[in-house]
Amino acid sequence: MERINSQTILAKRRSKQRKQKLVRGLAIVLALMVIWKFFGSAVTWIRQWQSDEVYDVSAENMSVHGEKEKAPKKFSEAQITNELSRLSKKNQTYESIYNNRAEYPTVLLRSLCNNSEMLNFVAGYLIADKSAHGELTKKECEGKIPLLLQWDRRWGYVSYGSSDIGLSGCAPTCLSMVIVGLTGNRNATPDKIAEYAQENGYSVVEEIGGHGVGVAFHEDPFVSHVSEALRDVKLA
C-alpha cells in the first residue's frame, strides 16, 4: 500500500514538473515573440524615419498646396541664362547649375526657372545613375491620395520613352497616386508604373498631340506633348 502511494506521489510530481517545464517553455517562446515583434517594429520605424529625413518629401510636396498657381513664364534661352545668373548669386546650388548650364536640357532649365522646387532634382541630374531609389514614406500615405511629384529624386531620373519621368512622367506619376490611394499598395511607385507601361508598349508618343480644348481627341491644330513648354502653337 505504501509502495503504491509512493509511486502515485512520484507520478504526480513528475506530471507537475512536466507542466512547469511546459509553462516555462511557453513563457520563453512568448517573450521571444514579443521581443522579435518589438525589434521588427523598431527597425521599421527607424528605416521610415531615415527615409522621411533623407527625402523630406512631405514637407516639400505639401508646400505646393500653400502656393497660388502661376502660369509658367515664357523664358527664352537668353532669359534662362540671365535668370540662372541672378539666382546663382544667392545660392551655391544654382551657381553650380549655372556654371554647367550647357550640359543640361534647355527644357529642364526652363522648368527650374519656373519652379524652384525642382532645384535638388536638377542639381543631381548630371550625376544620376538613371535608376530608382527609395520607397514611399509613411507620411505620404497617411491621406486618402498621396501627393507625388514626377521630379522626385527617387524616380525622376528613370528613363521613360525618349525622356525621363522627371520631364515626361506625369501620367505614371498620377496613376501611381491613384493606385496607392485606392489599394494601399506602396510598391506602385511612378517608376514601377512607367516600367509596366513600357513593357506593354506604352510611353511618351511624340507623334500624337492635341490641345485638350476641343470636342474630340487629337484634333487640329496639332500641339506637341513633348516639345518645350510654351514654344508651340498659341491657342489664345
C-alpha positions as CSV (number, residue, x, y, z in Angstrom):
1,M,0.0,0.0,0.0
2,E,2.8,2.4,0.9
3,R,4.6,1.5,-2.3
4,I,1.5,2.3,-4.3
5,N,1.1,5.7,-2.6
6,S,4.8,6.4,-3.2
7,Q,4.5,5.7,-6.9
8,T,1.4,7.8,-7.1
9,I,3.1,10.8,-5.4
10,L,6.2,10.4,-7.6
11,A,4.0,10.3,-10.7
12,K,2.2,13.5,-9.6
13,R,5.5,15.2,-9.0
14,R,6.7,14.3,-12.4
15,S,3.5,15.4,-14.0
16,K,3.7,18.7,-12.2
17,Q,7.3,19.1,-13.2
18,R,6.4,18.5,-16.9
19,K,3.6,21.1,-16.7
20,Q,6.0,23.6,-15.1
21,K,8.6,23.0,-17.8
22,L,5.9,23.4,-20.5
23,V,4.7,26.6,-18.9
24,R,8.3,27.9,-18.7
25,G,8.9,26.9,-22.3
26,L,5.7,28.7,-23.5
27,A,6.6,31.8,-21.5
28,I,10.1,31.9,-23.1
29,V,8.6,31.5,-26.6
30,L,6.1,34.2,-25.9
31,A,8.8,36.5,-24.6
32,L,10.9,35.9,-27.6
33,M,8.0,36.6,-29.9
34,V,7.3,39.9,-28.1
35,I,10.9,40.9,-28.3
36,W,11.1,40.0,-32.0
37,K,7.9,41.9,-32.7
38,F,9.2,44.9,-30.9
39,F,12.6,44.7,-32.6
40,G,11.0,44.4,-36.0
41,S,8.7,47.4,-35.3
42,A,11.7,49.4,-34.1
43,V,13.7,48.6,-37.2
44,T,10.8,49.6,-39.5
45,W,10.3,52.8,-37.6
46,I,14.0,53.7,-37.8
47,R,14.0,53.0,-41.6
48,Q,10.9,55.0,-42.1
49,W,12.3,57.9,-40.1
50,Q,15.5,57.8,-42.1
51,S,13.6,57.7,-45.3
52,D,11.5,60.8,-44.3
53,E,14.6,62.6,-43.3
54,V,16.6,61.8,-46.4
55,Y,13.9,62.8,-48.9
56,D,12.0,65.4,-46.9
57,V,9.2,64.5,-49.2
58,S,6.2,65.5,-47.1
59,A,7.4,69.0,-46.4
60,E,8.5,69.5,-50.0
61,N,5.3,68.2,-51.6
62,M,2.9,69.8,-49.2
63,S,4.4,73.2,-50.0
64,V,2.6,73.0,-53.3
65,H,-0.7,73.5,-51.6
66,G,0.4,76.7,-49.9
67,E,1.2,78.5,-53.1
68,K,-1.1,80.1,-55.6
69,E,-0.6,78.5,-59.0
70,K,1.0,80.8,-61.6
71,A,1.3,80.4,-65.3
72,P,4.9,79.4,-66.3
73,K,6.9,82.3,-67.8
74,K,8.0,82.2,-71.4
75,F,11.7,82.1,-70.8
76,S,13.9,82.3,-73.9
77,E,17.3,80.7,-73.8
78,A,18.9,84.1,-73.1
79,Q,16.4,84.8,-70.3
80,I,17.1,81.4,-68.8
81,T,20.8,82.3,-68.7
82,N,20.0,85.6,-67.1
83,E,17.6,84.1,-64.5
84,L,20.1,81.4,-63.5
85,S,22.9,84.0,-63.3
86,R,20.7,86.0,-60.9
87,L,19.8,83.0,-58.8
88,S,23.4,81.8,-58.7
89,K,24.4,84.9,-56.8
90,K,22.1,83.8,-53.9
91,N,22.6,80.1,-53.9
92,Q,25.6,77.8,-54.4
93,T,23.5,75.0,-55.9
94,Y,22.1,77.4,-58.6
95,E,25.7,78.6,-59.1
96,S,26.9,75.1,-59.9
97,I,24.0,74.6,-62.3
98,Y,24.7,78.0,-64.0
99,N,28.4,77.1,-64.5
100,N,27.4,73.8,-66.1
101,R,24.2,75.1,-67.9
102,A,25.4,73.9,-71.3
103,E,25.2,70.3,-70.2
104,Y,21.5,70.4,-69.2
105,P,18.5,70.1,-71.5
106,T,17.0,73.5,-72.1
107,V,13.5,72.3,-71.2
108,L,14.9,71.2,-67.8
109,L,16.5,74.6,-67.1
110,R,13.3,76.4,-68.2
111,S,11.3,74.3,-65.8
112,L,13.7,75.1,-63.0
113,C,13.4,78.8,-63.6
114,N,9.6,78.5,-63.2
115,N,9.7,76.1,-60.3
116,S,12.3,76.3,-57.5
117,E,11.1,73.0,-56.0
118,M,13.0,71.3,-58.8
119,L,16.4,72.6,-57.6
120,N,17.6,69.4,-56.0
121,F,16.4,67.3,-58.9
122,V,18.2,69.4,-61.4
123,A,21.3,69.6,-59.2
124,G,21.6,65.8,-59.4
125,Y,20.6,65.4,-63.0
126,L,24.1,65.1,-64.5
127,I,25.4,62.6,-62.0
128,A,22.3,60.5,-61.6
129,D,22.5,56.8,-62.5
130,K,19.0,56.9,-64.0
131,S,17.7,54.2,-61.7
132,A,15.0,54.4,-58.9
133,H,16.0,54.7,-55.2
134,G,13.9,54.6,-52.1
135,E,10.2,54.0,-51.4
136,L,7.1,55.8,-50.4
137,T,7.2,57.1,-46.9
138,K,4.6,56.5,-44.2
139,K,3.8,60.3,-44.1
140,E,3.0,60.3,-47.8
141,C,0.4,57.5,-47.4
142,E,-1.4,59.0,-44.4
143,G,-4.0,60.7,-46.5
144,K,-6.5,59.2,-48.9
145,I,-4.5,60.0,-52.0
146,P,-0.7,60.7,-51.7
147,L,0.8,63.7,-53.3
148,L,3.7,62.6,-55.5
149,L,5.9,64.7,-57.9
150,Q,7.3,63.4,-61.1
151,W,10.7,65.2,-60.5
152,D,11.1,63.4,-57.1
153,R,14.8,62.2,-57.0
154,R,13.6,58.7,-56.0
155,W,12.3,58.0,-59.5
156,G,12.6,61.2,-61.6
157,Y,15.8,60.2,-63.3
158,V,14.4,56.9,-64.6
159,S,14.1,56.7,-68.4
160,Y,10.6,57.0,-69.8
161,G,10.2,56.8,-73.6
162,S,12.6,59.2,-75.1
163,S,12.8,61.3,-72.0
164,D,12.6,60.5,-68.2
165,I,9.9,60.5,-65.6
166,G,11.1,63.9,-64.2
167,L,10.3,65.7,-67.5
168,S,7.7,63.5,-69.1
169,G,6.3,61.2,-66.5
170,C,3.1,63.0,-65.4
171,A,0.9,60.0,-66.5
172,P,2.7,57.3,-64.5
173,T,3.0,59.6,-61.5
174,C,-0.7,60.4,-61.5
175,L,-1.5,56.7,-61.9
176,S,0.8,55.9,-59.0
177,M,-1.1,58.3,-56.8
178,V,-4.4,56.8,-57.7
179,I,-3.3,53.2,-57.3
180,V,-1.6,53.8,-53.9
181,G,-4.5,55.8,-52.7
182,L,-7.2,53.2,-53.7
183,T,-5.3,49.9,-53.0
184,G,-2.7,50.8,-50.4
185,N,0.0,49.2,-52.5
186,R,3.0,51.3,-51.6
187,N,5.1,49.4,-54.2
188,A,3.2,51.0,-57.1
189,T,5.6,53.9,-57.4
190,P,5.9,56.1,-60.6
191,D,8.9,54.2,-61.8
192,K,7.1,50.8,-61.4
193,I,4.1,52.2,-63.3
194,A,6.3,53.6,-66.1
195,E,8.2,50.3,-66.3
196,Y,4.9,48.4,-66.6
197,A,3.6,50.8,-69.3
198,Q,6.7,50.4,-71.4
199,E,6.7,46.6,-71.1
200,N,3.3,46.7,-72.5
201,G,4.1,49.1,-75.4
202,Y,3.1,52.4,-73.8
203,S,5.1,55.5,-73.1
204,V,5.5,59.0,-74.5
205,V,4.3,59.1,-78.1
206,E,5.8,62.0,-79.9
207,E,3.7,61.6,-83.0
208,I,0.4,62.2,-81.1
209,G,-0.5,65.7,-79.9
210,G,-3.5,67.7,-79.1
211,H,-4.7,70.9,-77.3
212,G,-7.3,69.5,-75.0
213,V,-9.9,72.2,-75.6
214,G,-11.9,70.7,-78.4
215,V,-14.7,68.2,-78.6
216,A,-12.6,65.3,-79.8
217,F,-9.1,63.9,-79.0
218,H,-6.1,64.9,-81.0
219,E,-7.9,67.3,-83.3
220,D,-6.2,70.2,-85.2
221,P,-4.3,72.3,-84.6
222,F,-1.5,69.9,-83.6
223,V,0.2,70.8,-80.3
224,S,3.1,68.5,-79.4
225,H,3.1,66.9,-76.0
226,V,6.8,66.7,-75.8
227,S,8.1,70.0,-77.2
228,E,9.4,72.7,-74.9
229,A,6.7,74.3,-72.9
230,L,5.2,77.5,-74.3
231,R,7.2,77.2,-77.5
232,D,4.5,75.7,-79.7
233,V,1.1,76.9,-81.0
234,K,-0.6,79.8,-79.2
235,L,-4.2,78.9,-78.6
236,A,-5.4,82.3,-77.3
